[in-house]
Amino acid sequence: MGKIKILIADDHAVVREGTRQILEQEADMDVVAEAADGEEAVRLAGSSKPDVAIIDIAMPRVDGIEATKQIKVLYPTIAVLILTAYDDDQFVFGLLEAGAAGYLLKSVRGHELIDAVRRVSAGESVLHPTITRKVLNRFVRTPDKPAGQKPSEVLSEREMEVLRLATRGLSNQEIASELSLSLRTVQAHLGHIFNKLQVSSRTEAVVRALKEGWVTLEDIP
């Protein structure tokens, strides 16, 4: 396997340098480009072809939301990981709708950032616990809303087990260990879940399950 190629976009040089130092200590990671604004981030996404783009929100010329939208339209295979100090609802939901695979606050530790890069590179979603709670509180089904389809009408029992564990934030490998399955089998189950729910990410699948009442806030640690 080759190294994970990373683009860092942040208007503060010291943040870019610190993030680069953290990531390049890992044998499987290579920072291939740095951008000081959103416009440069979009341009470098095309020329450096990273696997993961780590993007801040507040940047000059083009902000992180618009940069994410443009990158996902032009280069849909690039996974965008937001690393920011902002957790305002408008930013959170705007970026998730724009296609961000992960949303971390700058309060995270280095090892959490490293883990997040690996996970979004592998096609998983990563949300800071504070962000997860915002997403869940926004989309959870209220008692007065009529129930939709039963989960058994859409997903198999095993697929629901996988979805519940994904809702708890477990990685694919952790789900595999929990259910005594191979990693490939878990990935296949997630693919079936995405197809059946007509979504393209874990976050969307969890939101759908919350809206339908298939999982509840009690399922979240």
N, C-alpha and C positions, 0 to 999 in steps of 0.2 A: 504494500500500500504506500502511495506517495504521501508527502506531507500535506496538511491542511493549509491552504493558501488563504491569507487573511488581509483584508483592507481595514485600516483604522481611520475613521473620519471624526475629528474633533477639532474645534477651533483653538484649543489650548495645547500648545506644543508640549508642555510638561506632562499633560495627561497622555498624549500620544506616546511620548517617550517611555513613561512608566508602564503603559499597557503593553508596548512592544517588548520591554524587558521581561515582563511577567510571562508573556506568551512564548518568546523565543528561547526561554529556558527549557521548554518542552521539545523533545526530540521529534515529535510528529507535527510541529507547527512552524510556519514560516510567514512572517509579515512581508507581503510583497509590495505594499503601497501605503502611503499616508496622505490624507486629505485634510485641508484646513477649513474647507467649507463644503456645502452640499453639492454645489455645481461641480467642483473638482472631484468629489466622491463619485458622482455619476460617470464622469469622464474616465476616471481611473478604474472604475468597475468594468468598463469596456476594454481598456487596454491591458490591465493586469490580470483580468479573469480570475478573481478570487473565488474560493469556495464559500467563504463567510465574510460579510461586511459588518464591522462593528461601528455603529453610527450613533452619534449624540443627537439630541433634538435641536437645541439652540445653537444654530450655526449661521454665519452671514451668507448673503446672496441667495442660497436655497436652503431651507430648514430641513431637519431630519425627516419630517413627515413626507414632504414633497420629494426629497431624495430617495426615500424608500419606495414611494409609488413609482418613480421613474425607473429605478433599478429593477423592480419586480416586473415592470412592463417590458423593458428592454432585455433584461437578463434574468428570466424567471428561475433559473437553476441556482442563482446565488442566494444563500440563506442570509437574511438580515437579522442581526442581533442588536437591539437597542441597548445602549449603556448610557444612562443619563441620571441627572439629579432630580428630574421632574416626574411626579406620579399623578399629575392632574388628570381627571377623567377624560377631558377632551383630547389629551395627548395619547393616553392609553388606548382608547377605543379607535382613535384616528389611525394610529400606527398598526394596530391589529387588523383593521379593515384594509390598510394599505398593503398588508402581506408580510409584516414582520413575524419571524419565527420565534423570537424571544424578546423579552423586555426585562432588563436588569437595572437596578438602581446602583449608583456608584458607591453605595455603602457595602457592596458585596466584597468578600475577600478574594485574593488572587486565585485560590484553588477553585472557588465557585465559578469564576469567570472562565477558567480553563475547562472545567467540566461542561459549562454551558456551550462553549465553542465546539467541543467534541459532539455534544448532543444535537445542536442545530445542524452541524455538518452531516450528521447521520440521519437527518430528516425528522428529528424530534422537535417538539416545542418546549421552550423553557420560559417560565414566568417567575419573577420574584414573588415571594409569598404575599406581599402587600398588593401586588398587581393581580395575582390570582383571586384574592378576596374581592377586589373591585369587580372583576369579570363575573365572578359567581353571584355576587349580590345584585348585579345588574340584570342577569339573565335567569336567575332561579325562578321556577314557576311558583306563583302565589296560590294559596289555597282556594281563592275564589275563581281562579281560571279553570275552565273545563279541561279535563284530562284529554290528551290526544291518543295516539296509538299506544298500545301496550308494548313494552320492549320485546316481548316474545313474538310479536307480530312482525318485527323488523330484524332483530338480531338473534343469533343462537345463544344458548346459555353460556357457552364458552366465550363468545364475543362480548357478552355483557360483563363477564368476569374481567376480561382484558380492559374494557372501557372503564370499569370502576377503578381498577388499579392505575390506569392512565390519569383518571380524575384526581387521584391522590398524589400525582406528580412522579410516579415511579418511572424510571428509564425502561427502555425495551429489555435490557439485560436483567434489570431487577424484576420486571414482570415475568420474564422467562424463569428466573429462579423461584419466584413465589409460586408459580403454577407448574413447576417441574416440566417445562417445555423447552424446546430449542429456541435460540434467538430467531432463526429463520421462520419458525412456526408463528412466533409472536408477530413478526413483521407481516406475515401473510394474513393473520387475523386482523391486524390494523388496516391492511389494504382492503379487506372485505368490508370492514366497518365503514371506512371512508366511502367506498363505492355505494354501499347500501344507504348511507345517510346523505350521499351526494355532497360531501365536503372534501377538503384537500389538506386538512391539518388536524392535529390532536385538539388544538384549541377550539376549532369549529365543532369537532365531534363532541367535546365536553359541553360546549354551549348548547348544542342541540339536545343532549341528554338532560341538561338542567331545565331547559324550556319544557321538555316533555314530562319532567318529573321522574325520570328514570333513575337519577342520582340526586342526592340532596346535599346540603351544606354539611350534614353530619358525616358524609362520606369523605370530607376533606380534613386532613390533619390540622 
